[in-house]
Amino acid sequence: MEAFDIIRATMKEFSQVSDDDVKLFISISEPLVSRKRFGKVYPQALAYMAAHKMKLAGNGSAVANGTIGDTIGLASVSEGETSVTFTNNQMGNSNSDAEYSLTIYGMQYLQLRRSCIIPIVSAGVGYGR
């Protein structure tokens, strides 16, 4: 199953997004996802990355006050005499993966990546020597 088919079959919130737009986001996401490292789950990783990018661009189902793309950097919302202030620790985070925590698809991509790609750790370098 290809990334396009995965998005269409499992991510119903993008049903109103045209096929051409979905394919465009898949194309934009391809350089960001390694076919070699993800192996058999590459189409799934690519689908999650494309869905993440679509969601950030304001596509898909809306959240309370617009789309998720509209809420990035949102500090507070006021309605009449009621005001709600948000904290977003991720925006100030220097972690290069912080953006992925902004959507469920980004978090799913990270989970899949953690299960497929194991970082190299050199034990013993600089410890007790």
N, C-alpha and C positions, 0 to 999 in steps of 0.2 A: 504494500500500500504506500502510495506517495504522500508527501506532505499536504498537497492540496486536498486529497481524498480524506486524510485524517482531520483536517480542519473542517471540511464540509460534514463529515460523519459525526464528529464529537463536540464541535464548538458551535452550537446552534446560535449563540449570540451574534455570530458573524453572518447569519443567513441573509441579511439585507445588504451585505457588502458584495459588490459585483465580482464575478469570477476574475475579470481582468485586474481588479484591485488586489484581490487575494494573491494572485500570481505575481503581481508587482512586489508585494511585501515578502513573498517567498524568495523572489530573486534578490531583493535587497538583503535578506538575511543569509543567503547562501555563503558569502565570504566569511561570515561570523561563526559558522558551525563546521567543524572538521568531519568530513565523511570518514576519513581514516580512523580517527580516534573514537567516534561513536559507533562505527561498524554497523551492525544490523539494526540498531535503533536510530540511525541517522535521520530517516524520514520523520520520526517522532520528535527528535530534537529540533529539526528544522521547522516543523509545524509549531512547536512551542515558541521558538524564537520569533517566527513570523507573527503569531498571535499576540505575543508580547508587544511587538512593534506596532501592530494594528491597534491594540488597546491604548497604547500611549499616544497614538495619533488621533484618538477620539472616535475610533470605530467600535462597533459592538454595542451591547446594551448599556444604557445610561445608569449612573449611580445617582444618589439623592439630588445633588445640585449640578447635574451635567454629566460629562463623561469623566473617566479616570484621568484622561489627558488634561482636562480642565482643572483638576484638583492638585496637580503637581505644583508644589510651592505654596499652596493655599495655607494661610495661617489662621484665618478665622472666618466664620459665617455669622451674620446677624439677621434676625427676623423679628421685627418689632422691638420689644424690650429684651428679647432673649439673644444672647451672644454665646457662641461656642468657639473655643480656641483649640487648635490642634498642635501637636508637636510631631515633627517628622525627623527623627534622629538619622534617617538614612540620607537626607539631603546634605548634611554636613559630614557624612562619613567618607573618609578617603578610600575606603574599600572599593575596588574597581567593579565589584559585583553588586553594589548597593542599588543600582537602577533596577535590577531584576526583582527586588523585593517589592516593587511598586505594583506588580500585577501577579495574579495567580499563575499565569502562563510563564512568567519569568521565574517564579519560584519552582514550578514544575521542571523547567529547563535546568535550573541549578541542581535539583534533586537527581535528575537523569545524568547530568554531567558528573556529579559526585559518585554515582554508581558505575560509571564507565571510565572515568579518567582519574587515576590515582597520582597525586603529586609525588615527586621524588623528595625524600627526606634523608639527609646525610646524618646518621647518628654518630656521635663521637667527635664531630668537628667542633672544636671550641669548648667542649665540655670536659672539665677536670684535667686539662692538659697544661 
